[in-house]
Amino acid sequence: MEMMIYSIVSVKKNTKKLDALLAGIKGLSNTDLYVVTLDEIAAVVSDVNRADLIVDKSSAIEYAGVIETLAQQFTLLPVRYGSVMESTDTTKKMLERNYNEIQCNLLKVENKVEYGLKVFCDSEKLKTELKDKSETEPAIELEQGIEKSIYSKYLYKKLKEHRFEESLLAHIDAIIQNITTHLAQLNSIHRFKKMVTETTIIDVVILLKKNEKEGLIQAVKELQIQYTGLKFVLTGQWPPYNFVDITIK
Amino acid sequence: MSENKILFNTGSLDEISEEMAKLASKEESRLELSPENADSGLAKLVLTIVELIRKLVEKQAMRRVDGGSLTEEEIERLGETLMKLEMKMEELKKHFNLTDRDLNINLGPLGNLM
């Protein structure tokens, strides 16, 4: 029978606590959850028939719910939705082949959880503010008095846009620098993408010790006070979805 | 996202949903090639790359102008070249029924091309 893997859990050679937890929860399509163990790690799985598997949003949410419940009590590596192994034997062999990498990743995320921080801006308002500021600065030298051709005028218009774009990016980079400095003070590991959309100036994922939640909330509150024109949205706690660096062999 | 997962937010839930929808639509902007749309898909791919190169050329040109090392004649010629390139690009976009928004590709973990 094929099996779906939900996550790989650090059990430290004791699966009793995990077995007890699994007895109270169900896998996709109300299936029973059980473990395939290898030394200090265990893969949480449920039987699945690939042909009957319905891949949709509600199923993905259900899958994430199982990982979420496990993550509340165990250090784990979430496995990508839809990962199916052929049998208990192939699952065990996979754990064997990747044992060291799995242990390394489990160690990295031990007693830590993931948070998401998104910072949104009103892009039009931000551009207007910067435009107002740039207009008080010395204008581009256009050699006043000399009649310009349409090509020169076009080029200087482009130059003005280019300078504005550069100042906008510099402004955003300064904000990002400030945010990441705040996060670094919490001894967190973070990864970010900047300017994901015109209004999302930074999208950060943060890995932090479970007991440092309040410190993070406080840091975000302080940033919000500093940047009243921006909107900070902090979410969590999530299993460490973005901090598993492993390519399964 | 369930409400209890939001630890800090100064806006409303509607505002968050709106922003999340924008992020989701960005994720969806991948290049889709299939037997049915091979022509338009290929045009989109080619024009995206052309537009990327045009923008890089434009940026490099702006840096040179900003550096102040160009003569009036060079500025004139550069302006003419860039203007004609932009006009030609607009013509091609119109011909293949593409917008600026179409000329971008989501490269997954690498983010957007432009």
Interface residues (C-beta under 8 A of the other chain):
Chain A: Y115 K118 F120 S149 I150 Y151 S152 K153 Y154 L155 K158 L159 H162 R163 K193 V196 T197 T199 T200 D203 K213 L216 I217 V220 K221 Q224 K231 F232 V233 L234 T235 G236 W238
Chain B: M1 K5 I6 L7 F8 N9 T10 G11 E15 I16 E19 K22 L23 K26 E58 K59 A61 M62 V65 D66 E72 I75 E76 R77 L78 G79 E80 L82 M83 G111
